[in-house]
Amino acid sequence: MIIKFVRHKTPYYSAALVLFAAILSCSCSNNKNGTASYEFTNIRRGTLERTVSSSGTINPVATVKVLPRMSGKVERVRVDYNDTVHRGDILAELNTDVLRLQREQMNSSVLKARANYELQLLNYRNQEALAEKGLISEYELRTSKTNLDNQAADLAVAESNLKVIETEINQYAYITSPIDGIVLDRNINVGDTVVDGSGSNSTSIFVIAENMREMQIEANVGELDVASIHRGQQVRFTLESLPGRRFTGVVENLRMVPVISNSMVSYTVIINVENQDGTLLPGMTCAVDFIVERSQDVLIIQNAALRYQPTSLSAEQISDMVFNASLVNMSNEQRVAAIEVRTQARTQSAEQGRTGTNNNTGITGLMMGQSGGARMMPAGGMGGGTAAGGRQSSGSGRQGQTAAAVMRNIWYIGQDGKLDVMQVQTGISDGTNTEILTLENIEGIQVIVRERI
């Protein structure tokens, strides 16, 4: 677009032109300094965690389903939902009218069997006396003994049947609690008919939780994250029904049986949690965070600042500035080696430019360790030291913290008002912020997050 100024013969023309030039000059000055074209963030201290997120369901540690031991009609229910019961307490009673009639029949059968046995016993004794005198044969004596044994067996059967009836009336008709706990579910009412628990169509009539003060979470963890889960790991979880509150737990067990849903493989992790105040109820869903690593009182920077790269500089300018920044973190021997590698890279790049060949090596590739070049990076981080602040690791595979650290570039505005860069060693990240491992005091420094449009 071409702007054409037309000179008017007016006294205000000169003043307007001077004002326009002043505004343009001010704008160019701000852009040159760079402070008005960027968004900044501060490097600060804080606590950073690397977590694995999942969801789960809260359940009691142990539940018992109570089934009836005999069939019958419910005559009385003594407990209701949420009632506390102890082992042996009567939960419900079954009608025993028919059983009492059967008990009378069994009593009569026992009396009859006993009378027949006593009569046969008297007969056998007489047969023994006659056999001693040789008045009867051995066959007749043995027949009498067999009849006596049969009568004794009939008496034993009658007495056993009577004991069964007595047991059903005095024990099985009373449905009792097998443990100390709380009634979670009740599936019977007065007048219902229940079926013996040994039957195929029998169902539980009560569900009792052993201890509601200790609960557990069953969380599903994907196969990509399950390697970060181990027994004793600290867990933090929240509930939608209780916003603003955070609860903690400990991993108790990792079940090896895979759960496959929609071609996704996950594993069930059992988490023990305390429920002293009874806030947690069975069946609640919760959002779970497994704490894999935790760093306290460390330097933190936004991830956006680590991703930023200036658009006002060429690739070669950025490469030069990054190379100079990397020299700060090296020993004298490392600096000499790095300069030699960079010189070789420049020579190789110049030769490729003359011959017109390009094998995608370049200076930047050599600096990043491509094509067999040495990586311009100190092995021990900033100054060869370790991170300041306290780092706690829950993972078993990250005892040497600097092994997983990498060098990243951070851009900022120097004291001269120009763009500058420094290299820092980074640690764990929570997806939003990243830990900076350095002994240097860079807390509070403003670094560039992005350019303003």
Secondary structure, 3 states (H helix, E strand, C coil): CCCCCCCCCCCCHHHHHHHHHHHHHHHHHHHHHCCCCEEEEECEEEEEEEEEEEEEEEEECCEEEECCCCCEEEEEECCCCCCEECCCCEEEEECCHHHHHHHHHHHHHHHHHHHHHHHHHHHHHHHHHHHHCCCCCHHHHHHHHHHHHHHHHHHHHHHHHHHHHHHHHHHHCEEECCCCEEEEEECCCCCCEECCCCCCCCCCCEEEECCCCEEEEEEEEECCCHHHCCCCCEEEEEECCEEEEEEEEEEEEEEEEEEEECCEEEEEEEEEEECCCCCCCCCCEEEEEEEEEEEEEEEEEEHHHHHCCCCCCCHHHHHHHHHHHHHHCCCHHHHHHHHHHHHHHHHHHHHHHHHCCCCCCHHHHHHCCHHHCCCCCCCCCHHHCCCCCEEEECCCCCCCHHHHCEEEEEEEECCCCCEEEEEEEEEEECCCEEEEECCCCCCCCEEEEEECC
